[in-house]
Amino acid sequence: MSDPDWWGPQGPQEVPDLFGRRSLREKREPIRFLDPTGRALTDLPVSDREVLELHKLMLYCRTFDRWIQRVHPLGAFSRYAPFEGQEASMVGSASALSDLDWIIPTYREYAVFLVRGVPVRELLLRLVVRKGDPLKGHELTLYGSRRYRIVMPAGAVGIMTSVAVGIAWGIKKRGAREVVMTYLGDGATSKGDFHEGLNMAGVLRVPAVFFCQNNRYAISLRVERQTASPTIAEKGMAYGIDWYRVDGNDVVAVRHVTSTLAERARSEYVPFLVEALTYRLGPHTTVDNPRVYRSDEEVMEWRAQDPLIRTRAYLKERGMWSDDEERVYVERVESELNAEIERVLKEPELEPEVILEDVYSYPTREVLRSMEELRKQLGGIRVSEGHRTPT
Ligand SMILES: Cc1ncc(C[n+]2csc(CCOP(=O)(O)OP(=O)(O)O)c2C)c(N)n1
């Protein structure tokens, strides 16, 4: 390895880091500012006004997530991956970025899209199930947009790690001050792509933050079955990548850690691996039944760690928020969403070809060929009683 000094002269037992931690043991402790009851454990690195903004953002996202699953008997859409419980991880990390930074989400990062300012309309156009066509929209839910610098994710878990390295390498070659934030789950770290991507990120020293939300499950498989390593984050060490663990249900900690790392990545062209410890309170997707693989008691324990409980209690204690304000806020968001879906349902549907747009400035020959193929296939398919049946 060309630069072994980053972890200090004592080897990996001494790991001085950006947050004053020195030993491996200390570094494994998740960084936290707000405890589960909303008590500040130390001076906060953000102002109380910022805590209020973060709370409102999380509340907006939660309202969206619950609403979307409620508005249709099928769960609104043919398939949707809920994120309740992970709001602090998503909002804290996405709000730490600038508009020039790049985001690679997974199928679950709707809160990241919302924080980025993607209009709800854009999401609904892709998600909403039209009358008589319960599968419509399904193929559009993996969505990206050059305009928002959000890269369309792949359905295959884990493969975007290497894509992130490519984009980040491009940033470095251009000499730009940007960072790529790649989202991945604990399950994705079992894939070879994760290791290949991290390996190249370490070698090329690219401005990328790999943000792993350890929500404890890859569908039904617990994280303990994914890895024998004490933490996911410390896997970065093997690739010469500095790594951090953060309480993923503490939005203040997530925001502080990711904004510090993103700035360092932009200015010094270095990658980081972050493990945000959180929990998916809902099902894996709207077609999953989590009771088959986890107990109600376990979910109840994690309910007590709900990221919104912390910020709500912190703000109420300071007289900056009340239950009434929260109720009014949620009602307002719900009525905005209701109005939006009414509008979207009156709009013409997106053409399936949109999945092939928004990647290249000009479509390549390969894209044009795929589009032609897609049109041909769709032309020969009829939707009947919820199944796609070739005619
Ligand atoms: C290569 C690949 N294998 C399996 C699947 C099926 N699959 C979809 S989501 C998922 C779980 C991924 O878990 P994780 O990375 O922890 O993310 P989470 O869904 O918990 O956010 C699996 C196995 C897939 N999409 N791609």
The ligand as an SDF file (V2000), in Angstrom:
LIG
                    3D

 26 27  0  0  0  0  0  0  0  0999 V2000
  -28.1060   -8.9110   -7.3000 C   0  0  0  0  0  0  0  0  0  0  0  0
  -29.4300   -8.9700   -6.6220 C   0  0  0  0  0  0  0  0  0  0  0  0
  -29.6920  -10.0060   -5.7930 N   0  0  0  0  0  0  0  0  0  0  0  0
  -30.8770  -10.0700   -5.1600 C   0  0  0  0  0  0  0  0  0  0  0  0
  -31.8320   -9.1110   -5.3760 C   0  0  0  0  0  0  0  0  0  0  0  0
  -33.1680   -9.1900   -4.6660 C   0  0  0  0  0  0  0  0  0  0  0  0
  -33.2020   -8.1490   -3.6220 N   0  0  0  0  0  0  0  0  0  0  0  0
  -33.8430   -6.9990   -3.8210 C   0  0  0  0  0  0  0  0  0  0  0  0
  -33.7030   -5.9850   -2.5150 S   0  0  0  0  0  0  0  0  0  0  0  0
  -32.7760   -7.1000   -1.6510 C   0  0  0  0  0  0  0  0  0  0  0  0
  -32.2790   -6.7980   -0.2680 C   0  0  0  0  0  0  0  0  0  0  0  0
  -31.2210   -5.7840   -0.2310 C   0  0  0  0  0  0  0  0  0  0  0  0
  -30.9480   -5.4850    1.0880 O   0  0  0  0  0  0  0  0  0  0  0  0
  -30.0840   -4.2480    1.5260 P   0  0  0  0  0  0  0  0  0  0  0  0
  -28.9350   -4.0750    0.6010 O   0  0  0  0  0  0  0  0  0  0  0  0
  -29.7710   -4.4220    2.9640 O   0  0  0  0  0  0  0  0  0  0  0  0
  -31.0500   -2.9900    1.3130 O   0  0  0  0  0  0  0  0  0  0  0  0
  -32.4840   -2.6740    1.9360 P   0  0  0  0  0  0  0  0  0  0  0  0
  -33.5040   -3.2980    1.0030 O   0  0  0  0  0  0  0  0  0  0  0  0
  -32.5360   -3.2400    3.3130 O   0  0  0  0  0  0  0  0  0  0  0  0
  -32.6170   -1.1880    1.9150 O   0  0  0  0  0  0  0  0  0  0  0  0
  -32.5870   -8.2580   -2.3940 C   0  0  0  0  0  0  0  0  0  0  0  0
  -31.8400   -9.4330   -1.9270 C   0  0  0  0  0  0  0  0  0  0  0  0
  -31.5340   -8.0500   -6.2630 C   0  0  0  0  0  0  0  0  0  0  0  0
  -32.3920   -7.0620   -6.4980 N   0  0  0  0  0  0  0  0  0  0  0  0
  -30.3170   -7.9980   -6.8500 N   0  0  0  0  0  0  0  0  0  0  0  0
  1  2  1  0
  2  3  1  0
  2 26  2  0
  3  4  2  0
  4  5  1  0
  5  6  1  0
  5 24  2  0
  6  7  1  0
  7  8  2  0
  7 22  1  0
  8  9  1  0
  9 10  1  0
 10 11  1  0
 10 22  2  0
 11 12  1  0
 12 13  1  0
 13 14  1  0
 14 15  2  0
 14 16  1  0
 14 17  1  0
 17 18  1  0
 18 19  2  0
 18 20  1  0
 18 21  1  0
 22 23  1  0
 24 25  1  0
 24 26  1  0
M  CHG  1   7   1
M  END
$$$$
